[in-house]
Amino acid sequence: MQVAWPLLGPVRWLRYVNKEVKVKAGPDEERTGWLLTVDPVSASLVLVNFRPEGGASVQVVMGHAVEEVQVLQEADEETTERLQTSFLPPETSTRLDPQELKTRRRGVRSWLEKNRIPVEEDGDELRVAAGVLIIRAPYGPEDCFSANQIILDRIQKLIQGLVQPEHSEPDPESDPAPSRN
């Protein structure tokens, strides 16, 4: 890396995500691990190291301290999947019957479309903005996943606006869309 890490910006940072990297953060400080994500505000790196006995350790290297980032290897399909799923909450969709989940999924999709958010179904998931954000069952604000914190926050707030009682069918037609001034 020739340029200071924080100045590279998000587009270049993404080239390092899901790769094993060595990060030099001072004269005597080197960290290695799989780069899970880069904080868009502070340029801090989140490194994950998987333990042989299971589980993982997570380290954060502050962006201002990064002197050099070197790619050691690309992640294989299994490692990429493990990185993407290791920090997801446990499955909660088993508590609800399939018909109720289908009704919720339809209600959330309709609500997002009503608010002019591009959304498509992919199996049991809703993919927003061509996969930038994913919503999994049971389709509440806490079931949204995205590396883009701004989009994540906005969609979560939008879904919070859709009142979904625990055991009733959401009716997006009765909920007014937020006004746009």
C-alpha positions as CSV (number, residue, x, y, z in Angstrom):
1,M,0.0,0.0,0.0
2,Q,1.5,3.3,-1.1
3,V,-1.1,5.8,0.0
4,A,-2.3,6.2,3.6
5,W,-5.0,3.7,4.4
6,P,-7.7,6.2,5.4
7,L,-7.3,8.0,2.1
8,L,-7.9,5.0,0.0
9,G,-11.6,5.1,0.5
10,P,-14.4,2.6,0.6
11,V,-14.1,1.4,-3.0
12,R,-10.5,0.3,-2.6
13,W,-11.1,-1.0,0.9
14,L,-13.6,-3.5,-0.5
15,R,-10.8,-5.1,-2.5
16,Y,-9.3,-6.3,0.8
17,V,-12.6,-7.7,2.3
18,N,-12.8,-11.5,2.6
19,K,-9.0,-11.8,2.2
20,E,-6.4,-12.8,4.8
21,V,-4.3,-9.8,5.4
22,K,-1.2,-8.7,7.3
23,V,-1.6,-5.2,8.8
24,K,1.3,-3.2,9.9
25,A,0.2,-0.6,12.5
26,G,3.4,0.7,13.9
27,P,7.1,-0.2,14.1
28,D,6.5,-3.3,16.3
29,E,2.8,-4.0,15.6
30,E,1.6,-6.5,13.0
31,R,-1.7,-8.2,12.9
32,T,-3.0,-10.9,10.6
33,G,-6.5,-12.2,10.0
34,W,-9.4,-12.4,7.6
35,L,-10.7,-8.9,6.9
36,L,-14.4,-9.0,7.7
37,T,-15.1,-5.3,7.1
38,V,-13.8,-1.8,7.2
39,D,-15.6,1.0,9.1
40,P,-16.5,3.7,6.6
41,V,-16.0,6.5,9.1
42,S,-12.8,5.6,10.9
43,A,-11.2,3.3,8.3
44,S,-10.7,0.8,11.1
45,L,-10.2,-2.8,10.0
46,V,-12.1,-5.7,11.6
47,L,-9.9,-8.9,11.5
48,V,-11.2,-12.4,12.3
49,N,-9.1,-15.4,13.2
50,F,-10.9,-18.8,13.3
51,R,-9.9,-21.1,16.1
52,P,-9.4,-24.8,15.3
53,E,-11.6,-25.9,18.2
54,G,-14.4,-23.6,16.9
55,G,-15.3,-20.0,17.5
56,A,-13.3,-17.0,16.4
57,S,-11.3,-14.1,17.8
58,V,-11.9,-10.6,16.5
59,Q,-9.5,-7.7,16.5
60,V,-10.0,-4.1,15.5
61,V,-7.1,-2.2,14.0
62,M,-7.8,1.6,14.2
63,G,-7.6,3.2,10.7
64,H,-5.4,6.1,11.7
65,A,-2.7,3.6,12.9
66,V,-2.6,1.5,9.7
67,E,0.7,1.9,7.9
68,E,0.5,-1.0,5.4
69,V,-2.0,-3.7,4.4
70,Q,-0.7,-6.8,2.6
71,V,-3.0,-9.5,1.1
72,L,-1.7,-12.9,2.1
73,Q,-4.4,-15.0,0.4
74,E,-7.9,-15.0,-1.1
75,A,-10.7,-16.7,0.9
76,D,-12.1,-19.9,-0.5
77,E,-15.8,-20.5,-0.7
78,E,-16.0,-22.1,2.7
79,T,-14.1,-19.3,4.4
80,T,-16.2,-16.6,2.8
81,E,-19.4,-18.3,3.9
82,R,-18.0,-18.7,7.4
83,L,-17.0,-15.0,7.6
84,Q,-20.5,-13.9,6.4
85,T,-22.4,-16.2,8.8
86,S,-20.3,-16.3,11.9
87,F,-21.7,-13.1,13.5
88,L,-25.4,-13.5,12.5
89,P,-27.9,-14.0,15.3
90,P,-29.2,-17.5,15.8
91,E,-32.2,-18.6,13.7
92,T,-35.4,-17.2,15.1
93,S,-37.7,-18.1,12.3
94,T,-38.4,-21.6,13.7
95,R,-40.9,-20.0,16.2
96,L,-43.3,-18.9,13.5
97,D,-45.3,-21.1,11.2
98,P,-44.4,-21.0,7.5
99,Q,-47.7,-19.2,6.5
100,E,-47.1,-16.5,9.1
101,L,-43.6,-16.0,7.8
102,K,-44.8,-15.8,4.2
103,T,-47.4,-13.2,5.2
104,R,-44.8,-11.1,7.0
105,R,-42.4,-11.3,4.1
106,R,-45.2,-10.2,1.7
107,G,-46.1,-7.3,4.0
108,V,-42.5,-6.1,4.4
109,R,-41.9,-6.3,0.7
110,S,-45.1,-4.4,-0.1
111,W,-44.2,-1.7,2.5
112,L,-40.7,-1.3,1.0
113,E,-42.1,-1.1,-2.6
114,K,-44.7,1.4,-1.4
115,N,-41.8,3.5,-0.1
116,R,-40.0,3.2,-3.5
117,I,-37.3,0.8,-2.2
118,P,-36.2,-1.7,-4.8
119,V,-36.7,-5.2,-3.3
120,E,-36.9,-8.7,-4.6
121,E,-37.5,-12.1,-3.1
122,D,-34.8,-14.7,-3.1
123,G,-36.2,-17.8,-1.4
124,D,-37.0,-16.9,2.2
125,E,-34.9,-13.7,2.0
126,L,-35.7,-10.2,0.8
127,R,-32.9,-8.5,-1.1
128,V,-32.9,-4.7,-1.1
129,A,-31.2,-2.6,-3.7
130,A,-29.7,-5.5,-5.7
131,G,-28.4,-7.3,-2.6
132,V,-26.9,-4.4,-0.7
133,L,-29.1,-5.3,2.2
134,I,-30.7,-8.7,3.1
135,I,-33.8,-9.2,5.3
136,R,-34.2,-12.7,6.8
137,A,-37.2,-14.2,8.6
138,P,-39.0,-13.1,10.7
139,Y,-38.5,-9.9,8.7
140,G,-38.2,-7.3,11.6
141,P,-35.7,-4.4,11.8
142,E,-33.3,-6.7,13.7
143,D,-33.3,-9.2,10.8
144,C,-31.7,-6.7,8.3
145,F,-28.0,-7.3,7.4
146,S,-25.8,-5.0,5.4
147,A,-22.2,-3.8,5.3
148,N,-23.5,-0.3,4.5
149,Q,-24.4,1.2,7.9
150,I,-26.4,4.1,6.3
151,I,-28.6,1.9,4.2
152,L,-29.0,-0.6,7.2
153,D,-30.2,2.2,9.5
154,R,-32.6,3.7,7.0
155,I,-34.3,0.4,6.1
156,Q,-34.5,-0.6,9.8
157,K,-36.2,2.7,10.6
158,L,-38.6,2.2,7.6
159,I,-39.5,-1.4,8.8
160,Q,-40.1,0.0,12.3
161,G,-42.7,2.3,10.7
162,L,-44.5,-0.9,9.6
163,V,-46.4,-1.9,12.7
164,Q,-46.4,-5.7,13.0
165,P,-48.1,-7.1,16.0
166,E,-46.5,-10.4,17.1
167,H,-49.3,-12.6,15.8
168,S,-51.3,-10.6,13.3
169,E,-51.0,-10.0,9.6
170,P,-49.3,-6.8,8.6
171,D,-51.5,-4.6,6.4
172,P,-49.2,-2.2,4.5
173,E,-52.3,-0.7,2.7
174,S,-53.5,0.7,6.0
175,D,-50.2,2.3,7.1
176,P,-49.6,5.7,5.6
177,A,-46.2,6.0,3.8
178,P,-43.9,8.6,5.3
179,S,-44.4,12.0,3.7
180,R,-41.7,13.3,1.4
181,N,-41.3,17.0,1.5
